[in-house]
Amino acid sequence: MTTTSLDEETLNVEIRKFLKKVGITSQREIERAVRGAIDAGRIKGNETLKAQMTLTIEGLQLSHRIDGEIALGG
C-alpha cells in the first residue's frame, strides 16, 4: 500500500500564491469595469453593487460561491 503524505507548508504557500493572484487580478478587473460603467453612464459611482465569485478546483469536485457587496461610496 502506498501512502502519500501532504506537505502542509507547500500547500499553504501554493494556496496563498493563488489567492494573491486572484485578488490582484480581480481588483484590477472590478476597477476597470466600474470606471467603464461610469464613463458609459450605466452607473453614477455611488451605488452598492452585488458581487459573487465562484471558486472551482478541478479534481476536487469543489465549487464554492461567495456573495458580497461592493460599496462605491459617493
N, C-alpha and C positions, 0 to 999 in steps of 0.2 A: 504494500500500500504506500502511495506517495502522498506526503503531506506538504502542502505549500504554506509557508508562513508569510504573514503580511508584515511588511516593513512600515510600521505606523508613521515614522518620521518622513519617509519618502512620500507616502500617501498624503500626509498633511501638507508638505511643501508643494506637491503637484496640484492639490485642490486649491491652495492659496494662489498659485500662479494662474490657474484657470479663472478663478473668481476675480483676480485683478484685471485680467484681460477682458472679461465680461463687463466689469464695472466701468473701465475706461472707455471701451467701445460703446457701451450703452449710453453713457453720459454724452459722448460726442453726438451720437445719432439723435438723442432726445433734444439736445440744444439746437442742432441743425433743423430738426423738424419744427420746433417751436418758432425759431426765427423765420422759417419759411412760411408758416401758417400766419404769423403776424404780418409779414410783408404782403401776403396774398389777401389779407383781410378776413381770413377764416376765423381767427380769434383775436381778442383785444390785448391779451397779455396779462390779464388779472384773474383768469379763470383757475379753477381747480380741475385738473384732468385726471380721469380714472385711468389707471395703468395696470397692466398684467404682464407677467413673464412666466414662461413655462420652461422648466429645466428638464431636459430629457437626456438620458445616458443609455446608449445602445449597449446591449449585453447585460444590463442590469434590470431591464424592464422598469426603469424609473421614469416617471412623469410626474413632476411636482409643479403646481401652479401657485404663483404668488400674486396676490392682488394688493393694490395700493392706490395712492393718490399723489399727484404732483401739484402742489400749490404754486402758481406762478407769481403770486403777490400782486403788486399793482404799482 
